[in-house]
Amino acid sequence: FEEHYQLKNKVNINALPDVDSIYTELEQLILNPEKINEIGENARLFIEKEHNHKKVAEKYINTWERF
């Protein structure tokens, strides 16, 4: 996900189906509560950029026109 979108800022918590991994991720948030707002802001900016309805529609149209 991070490689695909070439993300430099964290936009989510990678909650792998592993108790230790989830524990570590949650521990980091508890020890660094400012990260919660930072990740939230990054996530909002990511959604606005990548899921903008006009941009998504334009991608569909461009793809459709190629075929």
GIKATA-V973329 format. One line per field, one symbol per residue. phi: phi as a letter, one per 20 degrees, with the letter a starting at -180 (. if undefined). psi: psi as a letter, one per 40 degrees, with the letter a starting at -180 (. if undefined). burial: + if it has 24 or more other C-alpha atoms within 12 Angstrom, else -. A space follows every 10 residues. Layout:
phi: ???
psi: ???
burial: ???
This chain:
phi: .ffgeleddf dadeeffbgf ffgfffffff fcffffffff fffffffffe dfgfffffff ffffffd
psi: ddddefhdih eihggighdd dddddddddd dgdddddddd ddddddddde fhdddddddd dddddd.
burial: ---------+ +++------- ---------- ---------- ---------- ---------- -------
